[in-house]
Amino acid sequence: MDWDRDGGDWPNREASQFIAARPHRWHVQVMGEGPDLLLLHGTGATTHSWRDVLPLLAKHYRVIAPDLPGHGFTKLGRHNRSSMEAMAEDCWTLCDELDVAPHAIIGHSAGGAVALRMAQIRQGPATVIGINAALGDFDGPAGFLFPMMAKALSMTPFVSLAFSQLTTRTGGVARLLDGTGSTIDARGRKLYARTVASAAHVEGALLMMAQWSTRAAREGLPGLKIPVTFLAAENDRTVPAKVSRHAATQAPNGCYISMGRLGHLAHEEDPNLAVRLILDAIPQT
C-alpha cells in the first residue's frame, strides 16, 4: 500500500507516523496520554481494524497501534521476519525505538498470539488481552500442507497481484468477511477491500501464514505469571471460542470472557463492548 495514494482518508490519519526500526519501516498510530497500551491486529488486517477502538482507549491511555510487518503501510524489511517469533521480537524493537513500555498488550487473532509471545520473551507488560486469539495450528496433514502452500504462493512472482485482483473483482472480499461470522459497517468493508487490492499487503499476509506456528506461545502459557484475559465471540467462524476457553485454563492467571454472539471481528462490530472489557481487564497502575 502507498501512503500518498491510499492514506489520504485513512482512519485516525492524524495519529500516523513512520518509524524505521530494524529491519522494517513501520507505520504506527499513537494517540492519547498515560500508561502505554500496544494494539496488535491480526493476519490480513491493518491499523484500520482498531479505527473505533483506538480513540476510545486513548481517552485513558497512550495507545500505540502498528501495522504488522508486510501489512498495510509497514514495509517488510526481510522476508524471513514474518513468523510469530520474529514479529514478537521486532515489535519489541519498535517499542524500544519509540521508548514505549507497554502496560498492557492487546492483540486480535494472530496479534493475540504475538502479544502472548512478547510477554513470554521479555518481562514488562502487566497483562495481555487476546481478542479471539488465534492460538491453534492446523491439525493433521493441513499442519504441513497449508504453510507449504502459502510459502509457495508467496514466492511465486505475480501470485499476490493476481490474488489481489481476482479477489477484488469477484466479490471475494465480501465472502471473506462474511466467513468471519461478523457483520461490520460499510466503511470497514471498504477498508478491507482497499487492503486486499494491494499486492504487497497480500504478499505480507501470505508470508505470515507461510511462517506461522503458535506452538511457542501455547507452550509458554503455564509459565506466564501475569494476568491473561481471553475475550472470545461465540459466533467466530475463524477461531472457535473453544480455543480461548482452553488457553485460559493453561495460564496460571488466565481468564475467559465471552463477547456473546459476535464474530471474529468482534471489536469492529461492537467497539464499545470491546473497550469496556479491555479497560476492565487492565490492572490499575
TACOR-V792374 format. One record per helix or strand. SS is the DSSP state (H for helix, E for strand). FROM is the first residue (numbers start at 1). LEN is the number of residues. If there is no record, write none. Layout:
BEGIN
[[SS:FROM:LEN] [SS:FROM:LEN]]
END
This chain:
BEGIN
[[H:3:4] [H:13:3] [E:16:6] [E:24:8] [E:36:5] [H:47:4] [H:53:5] [E:62:5] [E:75:1] [H:84:15] [E:102:7] [H:110:12] [E:127:5] [H:142:14] [H:159:11] [H:172:7] [H:186:11] [H:199:12] [H:215:5] [H:221:3] [E:227:6] [H:241:10] [E:254:5] [H:266:4] [H:271:11]]
END
